[in-house]
Amino acid sequence: LASTALKRFEDEGRQAADAPLMHWAIWDCMFKIQIAFEGVIANFPNRLFATLLRRVVVFPLGRPYFVPSDKLGHEVATLLINPSATRDRLTSDVYLPTDVEEPVGALEAALKATIEAEPIEAKVRRAIKEGHFKPGLLVGGGVDALYDAALAAAVISRDDYAVIKRRGELRDKVIRVDDFPYDFDLREAVADIAEPRKQAA
């Protein structure tokens, strides 16, 4: 995996913007290789030989690799969630459906809608901070009740509200989880099996 990450980085022209992705992949791979070596050495039956192998041959200067840093992880996350040439290169061979009824399509649409909604959210926050808009206590109405109040107070336009509403719908679609009965319909299945037996008796 480390080799393929380096080869891809090289083949794509050593794009400076893609460097955090390559660095994260290499650090992650090297750390996992280090852990794998530790696991193999720890299982040697001869403890003296295992200690010499670890401290003299494999890790004479100690363990050199660590998990990728939070700073690097933040850079990678930023590249993954913001539209950019880097993200386009990363997803160039990935099927990205446009149908929001498909999970990946809904996720992509929700990402775009969230980015479109960011300036509107900033406008509402700014209005609250500057004292032009005081929504007060919002009871009920869900997580987007603030924007209902902002529309009513003319802080945002109808077009802004439509963007926020679409963002909310797509967000809800993405985070909605399957709902199963507590017994996974086991009681109903048992009843379906038992009923014919009762009738036969």
NORRADA-V182761 format. One line per field, one symbol per residue. psi: psi as a letter, one per 20 degrees, with the letter a starting at -180 (. if undefined). A space follows every 10 residues. Layout:
# NORRADA-V182761
psi: ???
This chain:
# NORRADA-V182761
psi: ggghgggggg hjklphhigh gggggggggh ghgghggggg hhjphohggg gggghgggmh jroiqrqqqh gghggghghh ipprhghghh jhjponqioi ipghghgghh gghgghighg ghgggghghi jipnhboopr iaijhhhghh ghjkhqrhgg hhgggggggh ghggipqqoq qhjkkgghgg hhghghhghh .
